[in-house]
């Protein structure tokens, strides 16, 4: 993944990690997704279960990046689209991609 793309992904992670502890809790994930108007509580819980691979109740930066790396083609397309719209649009589209991936995988 290109360094510029990794920078975008890191900024998104930090937006979701509102308390800055280096991990995304289910509450942080749910609140971020609600703010963006994208998913129900049940969908957020399914997303959390899918991405939180060690089952500790948090999405670590490594788990987040593993998800992104497993979906590189998708992430490249998202990066192309969002460069034209800026960071907030990227966060919104990235969230939509999580929703799409989660729905297809469940």
N, C-alpha and C positions, 0 to 999 in steps of 0.2 A: 504494500500500500504506500502511496506517495506520502512524503512528509507533510505536504500541505493538507492532504485528506486526513491524516492522523491529527493534525492540529484542529481541524473542524470537529472531528469525533471527540477529542479531548474537551473542547469547549462545550459540546452538548452534554457530555458526562457531567461536567461541573455545573451546568444549569440544572440538571436533575438532582445532583447531590447538594441540596440546598443548605445543609448544615456543615458542609465542607469536611466531613470525616473520611472521605475517600471511598465511600461505598453508597449505593442507592438502596434505601429501605423501601419496603412495599408502600409505606405512606408517602414517601417522596415521589416514587414512581406514579402512584395513583393521583396525587395532587398535580404533578406536572402534566399528566395526560388529561386530567379534567380541565386544567387551565387552557390547554390546547383544544379542548372540546372533542377529543377523539375516541375515547373508549369508556365502557361501563366498568364498574368495580370488578365484576366477574372477569371481564377481559383482561384487566390490569393484573388480577391474581394469576390468571393463566400465563400471561407474559412473564410475570415474576418467576413462576415455577419453571418455565422453559429456559430462561436465561440464567437463573440462579442454580448453576449446575452442582454446587457443593451442598445445597440445601440448608445453608445457614440463615436464610431469611434476608440476605442482602445481595445486591449485585455489585461485585467487586469490579474494579477497573479492568482486571484481567478477564473476568467473565464477559464483560461488556465488549472488550476488544476481540475476544474469541468469537462472539456472536457476529461482530462486524467482519472479521476475517473469514468466517464461514460463509459470508454473503457478499464477497468482494465484488462480483459483477453487479449486483444490486447497488452496492455502495458507490461504485464508480459512476453509475448512471445518476444516482442521487446527487453526487458531488458536481457533476456537469450541470445539472438543472439548477442547483442552488447557488452556484457561483454567480448566476445572473440576478439572484434575488436577495442575497445576504444571509447572515447567520440565523436570524429568527426564522426565515423561511426554511432554511436547512433543517433546523430543529423540528419544525412542523412536518416536513416531508419525511425526515428520519423516523419520527413517531409513526407516521402512516405506514412506513415500510415495516416497522416492528409489528404493527397490527396485522398487516397483510401476511407477513411471514408466520406469525403466531396462528392466525386462522388457517392457513394452509397446512401447518405442521400438526395441528391438533385434530 
